[in-house]
Structure formats: structure tokens, C-alpha cells
Amino acid sequence: MSRTVNRLSKLALSLALLAAAPLASAQTIPNLRIMAPASPGGGWDQTSRAIQGVMQDVGITKPVQVFNVPGAGGTIGLAQLYNAKGDGALMMTMGLVMVGAIQTNSSKVDLSRVTPLARLTGEYEVVVVPASSPYKNMGDLVAAWKVDPGKVAFAGGSAGGTDHMLVGLMAKAAGIDPKKMNYVPFSGGGETLAAVLGNQVAAAVAGYGEFEAQIKAGKLRAVGISSAKPQAGIDVPTLKSQGLNVELANWRGIVAPPGISSSEKAVLVSALDKMHASKEWKDTLKTRSWTDLYLSGSKFDVYLKLEAARTKEVLQSIGLVK
């Protein structure tokens, strides 16, 4: 009888440990905080809160707190992250916009001073013209652009941002001096849209989502997308397929403060890997129409260095940085 009781006690203990396993897993990063270095509602904020929701729902870790530090293209938040050296329970959402802002704002802190964790999502850029435009494809647009670079105006987001960088890369690929191009920056997507719909510019550049409704309504014609290959559900030819060797994604990623241990970094990367593998994250990508560009660990370290170098080169070619 005593042996039976002992076996039952051991079994009960094993079941209790199994039941507690998700809770133990959830405490691997106690009190995880995610900084969104922008105002609430923007892309970095949305990404941060999506990570928060999935990590808590799946039981990867909890609680997870999101807080906002807006300003200067994310570089104010970047400086705060740098000052949080050694904090293994803090992450910051960032992306290509920040890579450019570091250059244009002459930030004292750059991304070589943080701990890269993962690239998460992205959105490819599209080039659109008004439906009444004489430019039927990218070839037509580039031909006119080469004749008089200053006459063919492109509208897009803020100077030095992803849209501006894409136009600079396109100019360089077409053999046009980027300093001679006519780029008209706007603070918001609505202003860019109004400019191209009103025929105030020859073309406009933004993420596909900004123009999707007008493209489907026949008010705008998409003549090129900045992806390496055609995108499912988007009937737009790539820039590469039309002779412009350009690829660019407005990607979002996540980094940690400097000075964390290799084991702390491994815990954070593992948590992100688990999140990325979950059904809940896949559902989030689908619901929000985010492109999965996941790249974690050392691969993201290398990618971030290459992207920083490319960004500096294109901004120098445009004339925005020395």
C-alpha cells in the first residue's frame, strides 16, 4: 500500500510540475519592457503592442509592458536604450527609418552601440503615377526622367526617409545623379496621395498599403514594386524586372541595450523565435498585412551593419549627409 501511495505521490508531483511548466516558461524574462520610440498609433507602436499581445497570449513571457518615447525619428529612444546598459529585460522596436534618422539627425548614438536581436516584418514600396499619366510602365517613367531629372517630380514621405532613399537608389540605378532629382517630401501619406492624385507630381512612392485602395479603384497606376520577386496578391511588376537593380523594404526590427550578457541575449532571441513560430504571430501578420521578413541572432547582426552602410551611401548620394 505504501509503495502505491508513493507512486501516486510521485505521479501527482510530476503532473503538478507539468502544469506549472508554462508559468515557469513565462517567467524567463521577468517584467519585460518594450520601448516604441515613437508616438502611440504609428508603425513601431503597433509592432510593439503586437509583440506584447502574442508573447502574453502564447505564454512566452508575462507581464510585458509597452511604453513610448517619441521624437527625432526614434533617436531619442535610441539614446535612452543606450543609457540602459546591461538591462536584459528591455527591448526597443526600430527599423529602416531609424537607420536613416541616425544619419540625418547626426545622432551621437548609432546602432553599433546596441544589441541586435531580430528583423521582424516589412513592407515593400511601390511607385505610382496618376491613371491619366502618359507613363504606362517604369520604362516610360525612367526614359522621361533621364531626359530632364528636375522636371519629373516624385512625392513621398519626409526627407531622408525610406521613400526618399528608394527614389535615390532608383536614380542611381538609372544612371541619374541623385542630387539632380526632384523629390517633394510630405509629412504624411495623405498629403503624398493628394499630390499624385492632383497631378502635382509625376509619380509618388510609399508602402503598397498607402495606395492600395486608389490602385484597386483605378485612380492610380502602380508601375513598380521594390521587392526582389513578385508579391502574392499584388499585381505590380518589380523594379528589377524592368531593368532597375533596386530592392528595398521598409523593415521593422527589435534591439536590446548594450552590455547584456550572451545568455541574456540568447533568452531574448529565443523568445522572439518562439513568437515568430506561433500561430498567433502568423495570424497577426495576416490580419495586419505585414510581410514576414524574420531574421534573428547573428544573421540580423550582419544585416544591420550592411543596411547602415547602404543607408549612409544613399543619403550621401542624395546630398543629405556628408
DOGU-598917 format. One record per residue: x, y, z of N, C-alpha, C, CB in turn. Coordinates in steps of 0.05 Angstrom, whole numbers, plus 5000, padded with zeros to 4 digits. Glycine has a CB too. Layout:
> X;Y;Z;X;Y;Z;X;Y;Z;X;Y;Z
...
This chain:
> 5017;4976;5000;5000;5000;5000;5017;5025;5000;4981;5000;5024
> 5039;5025;5017;5056;5049;5019;5070;5054;4992;5077;5045;5041
> 5078;5032;4978;5090;5036;4952;5071;5049;4932;5100;5009;4940
> 5046;5040;4933;5025;5052;4916;5022;5081;4922;4998;5037;4919
> 5021;5088;4948;5018;5116;4956;5041;5133;4946;5015;5118;4986
> 5066;5121;4949;5090;5135;4940;5089;5141;4910;5115;5120;4947
> 5080;5119;4895;5078;5123;4866;5058;5144;4858;5071;5096;4852
> 5035;5144;4872;5014;5164;4867;5024;5192;4874;4989;5157;4883
> 5040;5194;4895;5051;5220;4904;5070;5230;4883;5065;5217;4931
> 5087;5212;4872;5106;5220;4852;5092;5228;4826;5126;5197;4846
> 5071;5213;4819;5055;5220;4796;5042;5247;4799;5034;5198;4790
> 5031;5252;4823;5018;5277;4828;5038;5300;4826;5004;5277;4856
> 5062;5295;4836;5083;5316;4835;5091;5321;4806;5108;5307;4851
> 5094;5300;4790;5101;5303;4762;5079;5319;4747;5104;5276;4748
> 5054;5313;4752;5032;5327;4739;5032;5357;4748;5005;5314;4746
> 5038;5362;4773;5039;5389;4783;5061;5405;4769;5043;5389;4813
> 5084;5391;4765;5107;5405;4752;5100;5411;4723;5132;5387;4753
> 5087;5392;4710;5078;5396;4682;5059;5419;4680;5066;5371;4670
> 5040;5420;4699;5020;5442;4699;5034;5469;4703;4999;5437;4720
> 5055;5469;4719;5069;5494;4725;5088;5502;4703;5083;5492;4751
> 5094;5484;4684;5114;5490;4663;5109;5515;4648;5116;5467;4644
> 5085;5520;4637;5080;5545;4623;5086;5570;4639;5052;5546;4613
> 5079;5568;4665;5084;5591;4683;5114;5596;4686;5071;5587;4711
> 5129;5573;4689;5158;5576;4692;5170;5588;4667;5171;5548;4698
> 5160;5579;4644;5169;5590;4618;5163;5619;4616;5157;5575;4595
> 5139;5627;4627;5131;5655;4625;5148;5673;4642;5102;5657;4633
> 5163;5662;4661;5180;5678;4679;5209;5680;4670;5178;5668;4707
> 5215;5670;4646;5243;5671;4637;5253;5699;4633;5246;5655;4611
> 5236;5718;4627;5244;5746;4625;5224;5762;4643;5243;5756;4594
> 5230;5763;4668;5211;5777;4686;5208;5807;4679;5220;5774;4715
> 5183;5816;4678;5178;5844;4674;5190;5855;4648;5187;5860;4698
> 5187;5841;4626;5198;5850;4600;5184;5876;4592;5193;5829;4578
> 5201;5895;4583;5190;5921;4573;5199;5925;4544;5201;5944;4591
> 5181;5936;4529;5187;5942;4500;5183;5972;4496;5169;5925;4481
> 5204;5985;4487;5202;6013;4480;5194;6017;4451;5229;6028;4486
> 5173;6033;4447;5166;6042;4420;5176;6071;4418;5134;6040;4415
> 5197;6075;4402;5210;6102;4402;5195;6122;4384;5238;6100;4393
> 5169;6123;4387;5151;6140;4371;5125;6144;4386;5146;6128;4342
> 5108;6161;4376;5082;6166;4388;5063;6142;4386;5069;6191;4376
> 5043;6139;4403;5024;6117;4400;5009;6118;4373;5004;6119;4423
> 5004;6094;4362;4989;6092;4338;5005;6087;4313;4973;6115;4334
> 5031;6094;4313;5048;6090;4290;5057;6062;4286;5072;6108;4292
> 5074;6057;4266;5082;6030;4259;5098;6017;4281;5099;6031;4234
> 5117;6031;4293;5133;6020;4315;5116;6013;4339;5156;6038;4322
> 5097;6031;4345;5079;6026;4367;5061;6002;4362;5061;6051;4372
> 5050;6000;4338;5033;5977;4331;5049;5951;4333;5022;5980;4303
> 5074;5951;4323;5091;5927;4324;5097;5919;4353;5117;5932;4309
> 5103;5939;4369;5110;5934;4398;5086;5921;4412;5118;5960;4412
> 5062;5931;4407;5038;5921;4420;5030;5894;4409;5015;5941;4418
> 5036;5889;4384;5031;5862;4373;5049;5842;4386;5035;5862;4342
> 5074;5849;4390;5093;5831;4404;5083;5826;4432;5122;5843;4404
> 5076;5847;4446;5065;5845;4473;5042;5825;4475;5056;5873;4484
> 5023;5829;4456;4999;5812;4457;5005;5783;4452;4979;5822;4437
> 5021;5777;4432;5027;5749;4425;5044;5736;4447;5042;5748;4398
> 5064;5750;4457;5081;5738;4478;5064;5731;4503;5104;5757;4486
> 5046;5748;4510;5029;5742;4534;5008;5721;4528;5015;5768;4543
> 4996;5722;4504;4975;5702;4498;4987;5674;4495;4962;5710;4472
> 5011;5672;4483;5023;5646;4479;5035;5636;4505;5045;5647;4457
> 5042;5654;4523;5054;5646;4549;5084;5645;4547;5044;5619;4557
> 5096;5659;4528;5125;5660;4525;5137;5675;4549;5133;5674;4499
> 5125;5698;4556;5133;5712;4579;5111;5732;4586;5160;5727;4575
> 5109;5738;4612;5090;5758;4621;5096;5767;4649;5060;5748;4619
> 5090;5791;4657;5077;5812;4640;5096;5825;4620;5065;5833;4658
> 5085;5837;4600;5101;5852;4580;5089;5881;4580;5101;5839;4552
> 5107;5900;4584;5098;5928;4584;5108;5943;4559;5107;5943;4610
> 5092;5958;4546;5100;5975;4523;5098;6004;4532;5082;5970;4498
> 5119;6019;4526;5119;6048;4532;5131;6064;4508;5135;6054;4558
> 5123;6089;4506;5130;6105;4482;5150;6127;4490;5105;6118;4471
> 5170;6130;4472;5190;6152;4475;5192;6165;4447;5218;6141;4485
> 5175;6183;4440;5175;6195;4413;5196;6216;4409;5148;6207;4408
> 5203;6220;4383;5220;6243;4376;5244;6236;4359;5229;6255;4400
> 5249;6253;4339;5274;6253;4323;5278;6226;4309;5298;6259;4340
> 5257;6216;4297;5260;6191;4281;5268;6167;4298;5280;6195;4260
> 5262;6168;4324;5269;6146;4342;5296;6149;4356;5269;6120;4326
> 5311;6170;4349;5338;6172;4361;5338;6181;4390;5355;6191;4344
> 5316;6193;4399;5314;6200;4428;5311;6174;4444;5290;6219;4433
> 5294;6156;4433;5291;6130;4446;5317;6114;4445;5268;6114;4433
> 5331;6116;4422;5356;6101;4419;5376;6110;4440;5368;6106;4391
> 5377;6136;4446;5396;6146;4467;5388;6135;4494;5395;6177;4467
> 5362;6133;4499;5353;6122;4525;5360;6092;4527;5323;6126;4529
> 5358;6078;4505;5365;6050;4505;5394;6046;4511;5357;6037;4477
> 5411;6063;4499;5440;6062;4503;5446;6067;4533;5454;6083;4486
> 5432;6085;4545;5437;6091;4573;5427;6069;4592;5424;6117;4581
> 5411;6050;4582;5401;6028;4598;5420;6004;4595;5373;6020;4590
> 5446;6009;4594;5466;5987;4590;5462;5965;4610;5494;5999;4593
> 5463;5940;4599;5461;5917;4616;5434;5908;4624;5477;5922;4640
> 5413;5922;4615;5385;5915;4622;5375;5892;4604;5366;5940;4620
> 5375;5868;4613;5367;5845;4597;5338;5840;4595;5380;5820;4608
> 5322;5859;4606;5293;5856;4605;5280;5880;4590;5280;5854;4634
> 5296;5892;4572;5287;5915;4557;5293;5910;4527;5300;5941;4567
> 5273;5916;4510;5277;5915;4481;5266;5940;4469;5263;5890;4469
> 5275;5947;4445;5265;5970;4431;5258;5963;4402;5285;5994;4432
> 5234;5970;4393;5227;5966;4365;5239;5988;4349;5196;5966;4362
> 5249;5982;4325;5262;6001;4307;5259;5993;4279;5292;6005;4315
> 5274;6006;4260;5272;5998;4233;5289;6015;4215;5243;5998;4224
> 5284;6013;4189;5300;6027;4169;5298;6057;4173;5291;6020;4141
> 5274;6067;4181;5271;6096;4185;5291;6106;4206;5242;6102;4194
> 5295;6091;4227;5315;6099;4247;5343;6098;4236;5313;6080;4272
> 5349;6078;4220;5376;6077;4208;5382;6103;4193;5378;6052;4189
> 5362;6113;4178;5366;6138;4164;5366;6162;4182;5344;6141;4144
> 5349;6162;4203;5348;6185;4221;5373;6188;4237;5324;6181;4241
> 5387;6167;4243;5413;6169;4256;5432;6186;4240;5425;6140;4261
> 5431;6182;4213;5449;6197;4195;5440;6226;4193;5450;6184;4168
> 5414;6230;4187;5405;6257;4182;5404;6275;4206;5377;6256;4169
> 5401;6262;4230;5400;6277;4255;5427;6279;4269;5380;6265;4274
> 5448;6267;4256;5474;6267;4268;5474;6256;4296;5487;6295;4267
> 5459;6234;4300;5456;6223;4327;5483;6214;4338;5437;6199;4326
> 5488;6220;4364;5513;6212;4377;5513;6182;4382;5516;6227;4403
> 5489;6169;4383;5487;6141;4387;5478;6128;4361;5468;6134;4411
> 5493;6108;4352;5483;6093;4328;5478;6064;4335;5504;6095;4305
> 5471;6048;4315;5462;6021;4321;5485;6002;4326;5446;6010;4298
> 5510;6011;4323;5533;5994;4330;5536;5993;4360;5559;6005;4317
> 5521;6010;4375;5523;6011;4404;5500;5997;4418;5524;6040;4413
> 5484;5982;4404;5462;5967;4416;5466;5937;4410;5434;5977;4407
> 5448;5921;4420;5449;5892;4416;5427;5884;4397;5447;5877;4443
> 5433;5878;4372;5413;5869;4352;5400;5843;4360;5424;5868;4324
> 5374;5840;4357;5360;5816;4363;5347;5803;4339;5339;5821;4385
> 5330;5818;4325;5316;5806;4302;5304;5827;4284;5294;5787;4312
> 5303;5820;4258;5286;5835;4239;5259;5821;4238;5299;5837;4210
> 5238;5836;4240;5211;5823;4243;5194;5823;4217;5196;5837;4265
> 5187;5847;4209;5168;5850;4187;5177;5871;4168;5140;5856;4197
> 5163;5875;4146;5169;5896;4128;5147;5901;4108;5195;5890;4113
> 5150;5923;4094;5131;5930;4073;5147;5940;4049;5110;5951;4082
> 5142;5929;4026;5156;5939;4002;5143;5964;3991;5155;5917;3980
> 5159;5980;3978;5150;6006;3967;5140;6002;3939;5173;6026;3968
> 5120;6019;3932;5110;6019;3904;5113;6047;3892;5081;6009;3902
> 5118;6048;3866;5118;6073;3852;5092;6075;3836;5144;6075;3832
> 5078;6097;3840;5052;6100;3826;5052;6126;3810;5029;6100;3847
> 5035;6127;3790;5030;6151;3774;5000;6154;3772;5044;6148;3745
> 4990;6178;3765;4961;6181;3762;4951;6164;3739;4954;6211;3756
> 4926;6156;3740;4914;6139;3720;4916;6152;3692;4885;6132;3726
> 4916;6178;3691;4917;6193;3666;4945;6198;3656;4903;6219;3668
> 4965;6188;3671;4993;6193;3664;5001;6181;3637;5011;6183;3686
> 5019;6194;3622;5029;6182;3597;5049;6159;3602;5042;6203;3580
> 5057;6157;3628;5077;6136;3634;5062;6110;3641;5095;6145;3658
> 5063;6091;3623;5048;6066;3626;5064;6045;3643;5042;6054;3599
> 5090;6049;3645;5106;6030;3659;5131;6044;3669;5114;6005;3642
> 5148;6030;3683;5172;6041;3694;5191;6051;3672;5186;6022;3713
> 5192;6036;3650;5209;6044;3628;5202;6071;3617;5207;6023;3606
> 5177;6077;3614;5168;6103;3605;5176;6125;3624;5137;6103;3601
> 5172;6120;3650;5178;6140;3670;5208;6145;3671;5169;6130;3698
> 5224;6125;3670;5253;6128;3672;5264;6142;3647;5267;6101;3674
> 5252;6136;3624;5261;6150;3599;5257;6180;3601;5245;6138;3575
> 5234;6189;3611;5229;6217;3614;5247;6229;3636;5199;6222;3621
> 5251;6214;3657;5268;6222;3679;5297;6228;3670;5268;6201;3702
> 5307;6211;3653;5335;6214;3643;5338;6240;3626;5343;6190;3627
> 5317;6246;3611;5318;6270;3594;5320;6295;3611;5293;6271;3576
> 5304;6297;3632;5304;6321;3649;5298;6313;3678;5283;6342;3639
> 5318;6305;3694;5314;6295;3721;5298;6315;3739;5340;6289;3734
> 5303;6341;3735;5289;6360;3752;5260;6364;3746;5303;6386;3750
> 5252;6357;3721;5224;6361;3713;5206;6339;3723;5223;6363;3683
> 5216;6315;3726;5200;6293;3735;5201;6291;3765;5210;6266;3722
> 5180;6302;3778;5179;6304;3807;5167;6278;3820;5163;6328;3816
> 5179;6270;3842;5169;6247;3857;5160;6257;3885;5191;6225;3860
> 5137;6249;3893;5127;6255;3920;5132;6231;3939;5097;6263;3920
> 5136;6237;3964;5140;6215;3984;5140;6226;4012;5165;6199;3978
> 5148;6210;4030;5150;6218;4058;5173;6236;4064;5152;6194;4076
> 5179;6241;4089;5198;6261;4098;5226;6257;4085;5201;6260;4128
> 5241;6279;4083;5267;6278;4071;5285;6259;4086;5280;6306;4070
> 5299;6241;4072;5317;6222;4084;5303;6196;4093;5330;6234;4108
> 5277;6195;4090;5262;6171;4098;5264;6149;4077;5233;6178;4103
> 5249;6128;4081;5250;6105;4063;5242;6112;4034;5232;6083;4073
> 5221;6128;4031;5212;6136;4004;5234;6151;3990;5187;6153;4006
> 5246;6170;4004;5268;6186;3992;5291;6168;3984;5277;6208;4012
> 5298;6150;4002;5320;6131;3996;5315;6115;3971;5325;6113;4020
> 5290;6106;3968;5283;6089;3945;5287;6105;3919;5255;6079;3947
> 5277;6130;3919;5280;6146;3895;5310;6151;3888;5265;6174;3898
> 5326;6155;3909;5354;6158;3905;5367;6133;3894;5368;6165;3931
> 5360;6110;3904;5370;6085;3893;5361;6080;3864;5361;6061;3911
> 5336;6088;3858;5326;6085;3831;5341;6103;3812;5296;6091;3830
> 5347;6128;3821;5362;6147;3804;5389;6136;3798;5364;6175;3818
> 5403;6126;3818;5430;6115;3815;5429;6092;3796;5441;6107;3842
> 5409;6074;3799;5407;6051;3781;5401;6058;3752;5386;6032;3792
> 5388;6081;3749;5381;6090;3722;5403;6107;3709;5355;6106;3723
> 5425;6112;3725;5446;6128;3714;5441;6158;3717;5451;6122;3685
> 5424;6166;3735;5417;6194;3740;5431;6203;3766;5387;6198;3742
> 5442;6227;3766;5455;6238;3790;5433;6243;3811;5470;6264;3784
> 5433;6228;3834;5412;6232;3854;5409;6261;3864;5418;6214;3877
> 5431;6276;3863;5429;6304;3872;5413;6321;3853;5458;6316;3874
> 5408;6312;3829;5393;6327;3809;5363;6320;3808;5405;6323;3781
> 5356;6299;3824;5328;6291;3823;5310;6310;3838;5325;6262;3835
> 5285;6310;3831;5265;6328;3843;5247;6312;3862;5249;6343;3822
> 5254;6312;3888;5238;6297;3907;5223;6316;3925;5257;6279;3925
> 5197;6313;3927;5180;6331;3942;5170;6316;3967;5155;6340;3925
> 5182;6323;3991;5175;6309;4015;5149;6319;4028;5197;6311;4035
> 5133;6301;4039;5109;6308;4054;5110;6294;4081;5083;6299;4038
> 5097;6306;4101;5098;6295;4128;5079;6272;4132;5090;6317;4147
> 5059;6268;4115;5040;6246;4118;5032;6234;4091;5016;6256;4132
> 5023;6209;4093;5014;6195;4069;4991;6208;4055;5007;6167;4076
> 4973;6221;4070;4951;6234;4058;4959;6257;4039;4932;6245;4079
> 4979;6272;4047;4989;6294;4031;5003;6283;4005;5009;6311;4046
> 5018;6261;4008;5031;6249;3985;5009;6239;3965;5048;6225;3993
> 4989;6227;3976;4967;6217;3959;4953;6239;3944;4947;6201;3976
> 4947;6261;3958;4934;6284;3946;4951;6296;3924;4928;6305;3967
> 4977;6297;3928;4995;6308;3908;4995;6292;3882;5023;6310;3919
> 4995;6266;3884;4996;6250;3859;4969;6248;3846;5007;6221;3866
> 4948;6246;3863;4921;6246;3851;4914;6272;3837;4900;6240;3873
> 4926;6294;3848;4921;6321;3836;4940;6328;3814;4922;6341;3857
> 4956;6309;3805;4975;6313;3783;4995;6336;3789;4960;6319;3757
> 5001;6340;3815;5021;6360;3822;5049;6349;3819;5016;6368;3852
> 5052;6322;3818;5077;6309;3814;5074;6287;3793;5088;6296;3841
> 5096;6279;3781;5095;6258;3761;5090;6230;3773;5120;6258;3744
> 5101;6226;3797;5098;6199;3810;5100;6202;3840;5121;6180;3799
> 5094;6181;3854;5096;6181;3883;5105;6154;3892;5068;6188;3896
> 5117;6154;3916;5128;6130;3927;5119;6127;3956;5160;6130;3926
> 5111;6102;3963;5103;6096;3991;5099;6066;3993;5076;6111;4000
> 5093;6057;4017;5086;6029;4021;5061;6022;4006;5083;6022;4050
> 5058;5998;3996;5035;5990;3980;5009;5996;3994;5037;5960;3974
> 5008;5992;4020;4983;5997;4035;4973;6025;4033;4987;5990;4063
> 4991;6044;4029;4983;6073;4027;4967;6078;4002;5008;6091;4028
> 4972;6063;3981;4960;6068;3955;4940;6047;3946;4981;6071;3934
> 4938;6026;3962;4923;6002;3953;4894;6009;3944;4921;5982;3975
> 4879;6024;3959;4852;6030;3952;4849;6045;3926;4838;6046;3975
> 4867;6064;3922;4866;6080;3897;4876;6064;3873;4884;6105;3900
> 4894;6046;3877;4903;6028;3855;4880;6010;3847;4928;6011;3864
> 4867;5998;3866;4845;5980;3860;4821;5995;3848;4836;5965;3885
> 4818;6021;3855;4796;6037;3844;4802;6048;3816;4790;6060;3863
> 4827;6044;3807;4835;6053;3781;4843;6082;3780;4812;6048;3762
> 4847;6095;3803;4854;6123;3804;4885;6127;3801;4844;6136;3829
> 4899;6106;3809;4928;6106;3807;4938;6081;3792;4941;6108;3835
> 4960;6084;3779;4972;6061;3765;4999;6055;3779;4977;6067;3734
> 5002;6031;3789;5027;6023;3801;5045;6012;3780;5022;6001;3823
> 5069;6025;3777;5087;6017;3756;5111;6001;3765;5097;6042;3741
> 5115;5998;3791;5137;5983;3801;5136;5978;3831;5163;5996;3794
> 5147;5956;3840;5148;5950;3869;5177;5942;3875;5129;5926;3877
> 5186;5949;3899;5215;5947;3906;5223;5920;3918;5222;5968;3926
> 5207;5899;3913;5213;5873;3923;5231;5858;3903;5188;5856;3928
> 5245;5837;3913;5262;5821;3895;5246;5804;3876;5281;5804;3911
> 5222;5796;3884;5206;5780;3867;5177;5788;3870;5209;5750;3874
> 5159;5781;3851;5131;5789;3853;5119;5780;3879;5115;5776;3830
> 5101;5797;3890;5088;5792;3915;5060;5781;3911;5087;5817;3932
> 5053;5760;3927;5027;5748;3925;5005;5768;3930;5025;5724;3944
> 4986;5769;3913;4963;5787;3916;4968;5816;3908;4955;5787;3945
> 4992;5822;3898;4999;5849;3888;5007;5847;3859;5021;5862;3906
> 4990;5856;3841;4996;5853;3813;5012;5877;3803;4970;5850;3797
> 5037;5879;3812;5055;5901;3804;5082;5889;3797;5057;5922;3827
> 5094;5895;3774;5120;5884;3767;5142;5896;3784;5126;5890;3737
> 5162;5881;3790;5185;5891;3806;5201;5910;3790;5202;5867;3816
> 5216;5927;3805;5234;5946;3792;5256;5930;3778;5247;5965;3813
> 5265;5908;3791;5286;5892;3779;5278;5880;3752;5294;5869;3798
> 5253;5872;3750;5244;5860;3724;5242;5881;3702;5217;5847;3728
> 5244;5906;3709;5242;5928;3690;5269;5943;3686;5221;5948;3698
> 5290;5929;3694;5317;5940;3689;5330;5957;3710;5316;5955;3665
> 5316;5961;3733;5327;5977;3755;5335;5957;3777;5307;5998;3765
> 5361;5954;3782;5371;5935;3801;5369;5947;3829;5400;5927;3795
> 5344;5949;3839;5338;5961;3865;5319;5943;3881;5326;5989;3861
> 5326;5939;3906;5308;5924;3924;5309;5938;3951;5317;5894;3927
> 5286;5944;3962;5285;5958;3988;5259;5951;4002;5287;5989;3983
> 5261;5945;4027;5238;5940;4044;5239;5959;4068;5237;5911;4054
> 5216;5971;4074;5214;5987;4098;5210;5968;4122;5190;6008;4096
> 5232;5957;4132;5231;5936;4152;5230;5947;4180;5255;5917;4148
> 5220;5929;4198;5220;5935;4226;5234;5913;4241;5191;5939;4237
> 5249;5921;4261;5264;5901;4277;5263;5907;4306;5293;5899;4267
> 5280;5893;4321;5280;5898;4350;5308;5893;4361;5260;5878;4365
> 5316;5911;4379;5343;5910;4391;5341;5912;4421;5361;5933;4379
> 5364;5907;4434;5366;5909;4463;5388;5928;4471;5371;5880;4476
> 5390;5936;4496;5412;5954;4504;5439;5941;4500;5408;5962;4533
> 5461;5957;4500;5487;5945;4500;5494;5934;4527;5508;5967;4492
> 5514;5917;4528;5524;5908;4554;5509;5885;4567;5524;5929;4573
> 5489;5873;4552;5476;5850;4564;5493;5825;4559;5447;5846;4552
> 5490;5805;4575;5506;5781;4572;5497;5764;4548;5505;5764;4598
> 5514;5746;4539;5507;5729;4516;5483;5711;4523;5531;5711;4508
> 5481;5703;4549;5459;5687;4557;5433;5703;4557;5464;5674;4585
> 5434;5728;4565;5411;5745;4565;5402;5750;4536;5417;5772;4579
> 5421;5755;4518;5414;5758;4490;5400;5733;4479;5439;5765;4473
> 5411;5710;4486;5400;5684;4477;5372;5681;4486;5418;5661;4486
> 5366;5689;4511;5338;5687;4521;5319;5704;4505;5338;5694;4551
> 5327;5729;4499;5310;5747;4484;5306;5737;4456;5323;5775;4484
> 5327;5728;4443;5325;5717;4415;5307;5693;4415;5353;5711;4404
> 5310;5675;4435;5294;5651;4437;5264;5659;4440;5303;5634;4460
> 5258;5679;4456;5231;5688;4460;5219;5698;4434;5229;5710;4482
> 5235;5713;4418;5226;5723;4393;5222;5700;4372;5245;5744;4382
> 5240;5681;4373;5238;5657;4355;5212;5642;4361;5262;5638;4359
> 5206;5639;4386;5181;5625;4394;5156;5641;4385;5180;5620;4425
> 5158;5667;4389;5136;5684;4380;5132;5681;4350;5141;5713;4387
> 5154;5683;4335;5152;5681;4305;5140;5655;4296;5179;5685;4293
> 5146;5633;4310;5137;5606;4303;5108;5601;4310;5154;5585;4316
> 5096;5619;4326;5069;5614;4336;5047;5620;4316;5064;5630;4361
> 5025;5606;4318;5002;5611;4301;4992;5639;4306;4980;5591;4306
> 4993;5648;4331;4983;5675;4337;4998;5697;4322;4985;5679;4368
> 5024;5693;4320;5040;5714;4305;5033;5713;4275;5070;5709;4309
> 5031;5688;4265;5024;5685;4236;4997;5698;4231;5024;5655;4228
> 4978;5694;4249;4952;5707;4246;4954;5737;4247;4932;5697;4268
> 4971;5747;4264;4976;5776;4266;4986;5788;4240;4995;5783;4289
> 5006;5774;4228;5017;5783;4203;4996;5784;4181;5040;5764;4194
> 4979;5764;4181;4958;5763;4161;4937;5785;4165;4944;5735;4161
> 4929;5788;4190;4909;5808;4196;4918;5836;4189;4901;5807;4225
> 4944;5842;4195;4954;5869;4191;4967;5873;4164;4974;5875;4213
> 4968;5851;4147;4980;5852;4121;5010;5860;4123;4966;5873;4103
> 5023;5849;4143;5052;5853;4146;5067;5830;4132;5060;5854;4176
> 5089;5837;4118;5105;5817;4104;5125;5805;4124;5120;5829;4080
> 5127;5779;4126;5145;5766;4144;5173;5767;4133;5136;5736;4149
> 5191;5782;4147;5219;5784;4139;5237;5775;4162;5226;5813;4131
> 5229;5755;4177;5242;5748;4202;5271;5739;4198;5227;5726;4216
> 5289;5750;4214;5317;5744;4213;5328;5750;4241;5333;5761;4191
> 5338;5729;4255;5346;5733;4282;5375;5726;4288;5328;5717;4301
> 5384;5734;4311;5411;5727;4320;5433;5740;4304;5414;5698;4320
> 5454;5724;4299;5478;5734;4285;5472;5743;4256;5499;5713;4285
> 5452;5731;4244;5445;5739;4216;5435;5768;4216;5423;5720;4205
> 5420;5775;4236;5410;5803;4238;5433;5822;4244;5387;5805;4259
> 5452;5813;4260;5475;5830;4266;5489;5838;4240;5496;5814;4284
> 5493;5819;4222;5507;5824;4196;5489;5842;4179;5513;5798;4182
> 5463;5835;4177;5445;5851;4161;5444;5880;4169;5417;5839;4162
> 5444;5885;4195;5442;5912;4205;5466;5929;4198;5438;5912;4236
> 5490;5917;4199;5514;5931;4191;5514;5938;4161;5539;5914;4198
> 5505;5919;4145;5504;5924;4116;5483;5945;4110;5497;5898;4101
> 5460;5945;4123;5439;5964;4118;5447;5992;4127;5413;5956;4133
> 5462;5994;4149;5472;6020;4158;5491;6032;4138;5486;6017;4186
> 5509;6015;4126;5528;6024;4106;5514;6033;4081;5549;6002;4100
> 5494;6017;4072;5479;6024;4048;5463;6050;4052;5460;6002;4040
> 5451;6053;4075;5435;6078;4080;5453;6102;4080;5421;6075;4107
> 5477;6101;4092;5495;6123;4092;5503;6131;4064;5520;6117;4109
> 5508;6110;4048;5517;6115;4020;5495;6129;4004;5524;6088;4007
> 5470;6119;4006;5449;6131;3990;5443;6160;4000;5423;6114;3991
> 5443;6165;4026;5438;6192;4036;5460;6211;4028;5435;6191;4066
> 5485;6201;4026;5507;6217;4016;5503;6224;3987;5534;6203;4021
> 5494;6204;3972;5490;6209;3943;5467;6229;3938;5483;6182;3929
> 5448;6230;3956;5426;6249;3953;5435;6277;3962;5401;6240;3970
> 5455;6278;3979;5466;6303;3989;5455;6311;4016;5459;6325;3969
> 5442;6292;4030;5431;6299;4056;5451;6296;4079;5407;6281;4062
> 5472;6279;4075;5492;6277;4096;5520;6277;4082;5489;6250;4112
> 5540;6284;4097;5567;6286;4086;5582;6259;4089;5583;6308;4100
